[in-house]
Amino acid sequence: MLLLVHASLVHEIQSQVQNLSKTLRTSCTRCDPRAAPPLAMRGTARPAPPVGSSCPSDCASLIQNGVHRSGIYSIILAPGVSLPVYCDMETDGGGWTVFQRRRDGSISFNRGWDEYRVGFGDLRSEFWLGNSPLHLLVTKRHCSLRVHLKDWSHQQHQVLYRDFRIEDELARFRLHVSGFSGSISDSFGWYHDGQDFGTPDSGDLCAEVCHSGWWFRQCFQANLNGVYYQGGLYSLRAQNLLGPDGLVWFSWTDSDFYSLKSSSMMIRPLDFRPHRSP
């Protein structure tokens, strides 16, 4: 008799869980009707379930729903389409959706158009979120861009662009970035604004020479997707290269041949206001 009662309770609990899951999935399909579903990122960690809202559209909306710890969460890009992202919940009030990170050279960024379109890497280490998901995120709301940089002597700089967006794939994910401020001179916005995205297999000569995907313009003043060089220093002769291809922010050393140790790029809605504790 006890076993029968136990089995009945288990069945009832399972039914309630299934109904709750169905309700959550249904509510999330009503959040935002705009979007073309991107493919899931390869090799990423299982996303932690967000608290509060069942339909977070970015890391900023997670902050507003009570999430204050940096980590991997699922957001909703389109009806029935979720995407794992890494959220920085600490920098300048949090709410930043990270779309690029370099830190140890564990992931090659010498990839083709399709991989840059849908994203690649590991959200726990190095990754590119994907041009299609990034376009959707910056199309929903007016966004700013934050870039963190570090060299091999542990010196760090941060820059902020007030306005950031990229167009869709038909426009080759063309970059629009402006409103610079930061602790180091601008090597990205002033030179790369208005450029199409290029990859080694897309017919972009700079992408072939630089072994990466980026918004190239004869070829770059900044390229944070370049080859990762341990120690930072490299040369054409030593590496048998056609041109510089490192992880470069030119104004750091006024040189194309110093490759940074780490970088991250993240976006947040411009109208975001962090919650301040009294």
C-alpha positions as CSV (number, residue, x, y, z in Angstrom):
1,M,0.0,0.0,0.0
2,L,2.8,2.4,0.9
3,L,4.5,1.7,-2.4
4,L,1.3,2.4,-4.3
5,V,0.8,5.7,-2.5
6,H,4.5,6.6,-3.2
7,A,4.1,5.8,-6.9
8,S,1.0,7.9,-7.1
9,L,2.7,10.9,-5.5
10,V,5.7,10.6,-7.8
11,H,3.4,10.5,-10.8
12,E,1.5,13.5,-9.6
13,I,4.7,15.5,-9.1
14,Q,6.0,14.5,-12.5
15,S,2.8,15.7,-14.1
16,Q,3.0,19.1,-12.4
17,V,6.6,19.6,-13.4
18,Q,5.7,18.7,-17.1
19,N,2.8,21.2,-17.0
20,L,5.0,23.9,-15.5
21,S,7.7,23.3,-18.1
22,K,5.1,23.5,-20.9
23,T,3.8,26.8,-19.5
24,L,7.2,28.3,-19.4
25,R,8.0,27.3,-22.9
26,T,4.7,28.7,-24.1
27,S,5.2,32.0,-22.4
28,C,8.7,32.4,-23.9
29,T,7.4,31.9,-27.4
30,R,5.4,35.2,-26.9
31,C,8.3,37.4,-25.8
32,D,9.8,38.7,-29.1
33,P,8.4,37.8,-32.5
34,R,11.4,39.2,-34.4
35,A,14.4,37.0,-35.2
36,A,15.9,34.3,-37.4
37,P,17.0,31.4,-35.2
38,P,20.8,31.1,-34.9
39,L,22.5,27.7,-34.4
40,A,23.5,26.8,-30.9
41,M,27.1,27.5,-30.0
42,R,29.4,24.5,-30.1
43,G,31.3,23.2,-27.1
44,T,29.7,25.4,-24.5
45,A,28.7,24.7,-20.9
46,R,25.1,23.9,-20.0
47,P,23.4,27.3,-19.3
48,A,22.2,28.0,-15.8
49,P,18.5,28.6,-15.5
50,P,17.7,32.3,-15.0
51,V,15.6,33.4,-12.0
52,G,12.7,35.8,-12.1
53,S,11.5,36.2,-15.6
54,S,11.0,33.2,-17.9
55,C,11.9,35.3,-20.9
56,P,15.2,37.2,-20.4
57,S,16.2,38.9,-23.7
58,D,19.8,39.8,-22.6
59,C,21.9,40.0,-19.5
60,A,20.5,43.5,-18.7
61,S,17.0,42.0,-18.3
62,L,18.5,39.3,-16.1
63,I,19.9,42.0,-13.8
64,Q,16.4,43.6,-13.6
65,N,15.0,40.2,-12.5
66,G,17.3,39.6,-9.6
67,V,20.4,37.9,-11.2
68,H,23.6,39.5,-9.8
69,R,26.3,36.8,-10.3
70,S,28.4,36.6,-13.4
71,G,28.1,33.4,-15.3
72,I,26.4,31.5,-18.1
73,Y,22.7,32.0,-18.6
74,S,20.1,31.3,-21.3
75,I,18.4,34.2,-23.0
76,I,15.5,34.2,-25.5
77,L,16.4,35.6,-29.0
78,A,13.2,34.6,-30.8
79,P,10.0,32.5,-30.2
80,G,11.2,29.1,-29.0
81,V,14.9,30.1,-29.6
82,S,17.2,30.3,-26.6
83,L,20.9,31.0,-26.6
84,P,23.5,30.5,-23.8
85,V,25.5,33.6,-23.1
86,Y,28.1,34.8,-20.6
87,C,26.9,37.7,-18.5
88,D,29.2,40.1,-16.7
89,M,27.2,41.2,-13.7
90,E,30.0,43.1,-11.9
91,T,31.5,45.7,-14.3
92,D,29.9,49.2,-13.9
93,G,26.7,47.9,-12.5
94,G,26.6,44.7,-14.5
95,G,24.1,43.6,-17.2
96,W,26.8,43.2,-19.9
97,T,26.3,40.5,-22.6
98,V,29.8,39.3,-23.6
99,F,30.2,38.5,-27.3
100,Q,34.0,38.1,-27.5
101,R,36.7,36.9,-25.2
102,R,40.4,36.0,-25.6
103,R,42.5,35.0,-22.7
104,D,44.8,32.0,-23.3
105,G,44.9,31.0,-26.9
106,S,42.9,27.8,-26.3
107,I,40.5,28.5,-29.2
108,S,41.6,29.3,-32.8
109,F,39.9,32.4,-34.3
110,N,41.1,31.5,-37.8
111,R,37.5,30.5,-38.8
112,G,35.3,30.8,-41.8
113,W,32.1,32.9,-42.5
114,D,29.6,30.3,-41.3
115,E,31.4,29.8,-37.9
116,Y,31.6,33.5,-37.3
117,R,28.0,33.8,-38.3
118,V,26.7,31.3,-35.7
119,G,29.4,31.5,-33.1
120,F,32.1,29.2,-31.8
121,G,34.3,28.5,-28.8
122,D,33.6,27.8,-25.1
123,L,31.7,30.3,-22.9
124,R,33.9,29.3,-20.0
125,S,37.1,30.4,-21.8
126,E,37.4,31.9,-25.3
127,F,34.6,32.4,-27.7
128,W,32.8,34.5,-30.4
129,L,29.1,34.6,-29.7
130,G,28.1,34.8,-33.4
131,N,27.4,37.7,-35.8
132,S,23.7,36.7,-36.3
133,P,22.9,36.6,-32.6
134,L,24.9,39.8,-32.1
135,H,22.9,41.5,-34.8
136,L,19.6,40.5,-33.1
137,L,20.7,41.7,-29.7
138,V,21.8,45.2,-30.9
139,T,18.7,45.5,-33.1
140,K,16.2,45.0,-30.3
141,R,17.6,47.9,-28.2
142,H,20.1,50.7,-28.7
143,C,23.4,49.4,-27.3
144,S,26.8,50.6,-26.1
145,L,30.0,48.6,-26.4
146,R,32.6,48.0,-23.8
147,V,36.1,46.6,-24.5
148,H,38.5,45.3,-21.9
149,L,42.2,44.9,-22.8
150,K,45.3,43.5,-20.9
151,D,48.9,43.2,-21.9
152,W,51.6,40.8,-20.8
153,S,52.9,43.0,-18.1
154,H,49.3,43.0,-16.6
155,Q,48.6,46.6,-17.6
156,Q,44.9,47.1,-18.3
157,H,42.7,49.5,-20.3
158,Q,39.0,49.9,-20.8
159,V,37.2,51.7,-23.6
160,L,33.5,52.5,-24.1
161,Y,31.6,53.3,-27.3
162,R,28.2,54.9,-26.7
163,D,26.7,53.6,-29.9
164,F,27.2,50.1,-31.4
165,R,25.4,48.0,-33.8
166,I,26.0,45.7,-36.8
167,E,23.7,45.1,-39.8
168,D,22.4,41.8,-40.9
169,E,24.1,39.1,-43.0
170,L,22.7,40.6,-46.3
171,A,24.8,43.7,-45.4
172,R,27.7,41.5,-44.4
173,F,27.3,42.5,-40.8
174,R,28.5,46.0,-41.4
175,L,29.8,47.8,-38.3
176,H,28.5,51.1,-36.9
177,V,30.4,52.3,-33.8
178,S,30.9,55.8,-32.4
179,G,31.0,57.8,-29.2
180,F,34.4,56.8,-27.9
181,S,35.8,57.3,-24.4
182,G,38.5,55.4,-22.6
183,S,41.8,55.1,-20.8
184,I,43.7,54.5,-24.1
185,S,43.5,56.1,-27.5
186,D,40.9,54.8,-29.9
187,S,42.2,52.2,-32.4
188,F,38.8,50.7,-33.3
189,G,35.9,53.1,-33.9
190,W,37.6,55.9,-35.9
191,Y,39.2,53.4,-38.4
192,H,36.8,50.5,-38.6
193,D,33.4,52.2,-38.5
194,G,31.3,51.4,-41.6
195,Q,33.3,48.3,-42.6
196,D,31.9,45.0,-43.6
197,F,32.9,41.8,-41.7
198,G,35.4,39.7,-43.5
199,T,36.7,36.1,-43.0
200,P,39.5,34.2,-44.7
201,D,37.0,32.3,-46.9
202,S,34.9,35.3,-47.8
203,G,37.3,36.9,-50.4
204,D,38.7,39.4,-47.9
205,L,42.4,39.6,-48.4
206,C,43.0,41.2,-45.0
207,A,41.2,38.4,-43.3
208,E,43.4,35.9,-45.2
209,V,46.6,37.7,-44.2
210,C,45.5,38.2,-40.6
211,H,44.1,34.7,-40.1
212,S,40.9,35.9,-38.5
213,G,37.4,37.3,-39.0
214,W,37.0,41.1,-38.3
215,W,35.7,44.4,-39.7
216,F,38.9,45.0,-41.8
217,R,39.9,48.1,-43.6
218,Q,43.3,48.0,-45.3
219,C,43.8,46.1,-42.9
220,F,43.4,47.3,-39.3
221,Q,44.2,49.5,-36.4
222,A,42.7,47.0,-34.0
223,N,42.1,43.3,-34.5
224,L,41.1,41.5,-31.3
225,N,40.4,38.2,-33.2
226,G,44.0,37.8,-34.4
227,V,46.4,35.0,-33.7
228,Y,47.3,34.5,-30.0
229,Y,51.0,34.9,-29.4
230,Q,52.4,33.8,-26.0
231,G,54.5,36.7,-24.6
232,G,53.1,39.2,-27.1
233,L,56.1,39.8,-29.4
234,Y,56.3,38.4,-32.9
235,S,57.7,39.4,-36.3
236,L,57.1,38.8,-40.0
237,R,60.5,37.1,-40.4
238,A,60.2,34.8,-37.3
239,Q,56.7,33.7,-38.2
240,N,57.1,33.7,-42.0
241,L,54.0,36.0,-42.3
242,L,52.6,38.1,-45.1
243,G,51.6,40.8,-42.6
244,P,50.9,41.3,-38.9
245,D,48.2,39.0,-37.6
246,G,48.3,39.2,-33.8
247,L,45.8,40.3,-31.2
248,V,46.4,44.0,-31.8
249,W,45.3,47.4,-30.4
250,F,47.7,49.7,-32.3
251,S,47.8,52.6,-30.0
252,W,48.9,50.4,-27.1
253,T,52.5,50.3,-28.3
254,D,52.2,52.1,-31.7
255,S,53.0,48.8,-33.3
256,D,51.3,46.0,-35.2
257,F,53.7,43.5,-33.7
258,Y,52.6,43.4,-30.1
259,S,49.9,40.9,-29.4
260,L,47.8,41.5,-26.3
261,K,47.3,38.9,-23.5
262,S,43.5,39.2,-23.2
263,S,40.5,41.0,-24.5
264,S,36.7,41.0,-24.1
265,M,33.9,42.8,-25.9
266,M,30.5,43.2,-24.4
267,I,27.2,45.1,-25.0
268,R,24.5,46.6,-22.8
269,P,21.4,48.6,-23.6
270,L,22.2,52.3,-23.6
271,D,19.2,53.1,-21.4
272,F,20.2,50.5,-18.8
273,R,20.2,51.9,-15.2
274,P,21.9,49.7,-12.6
275,H,20.0,49.1,-9.4
276,R,21.8,50.9,-6.6
277,S,21.4,49.7,-3.0
278,P,20.3,52.4,-0.6
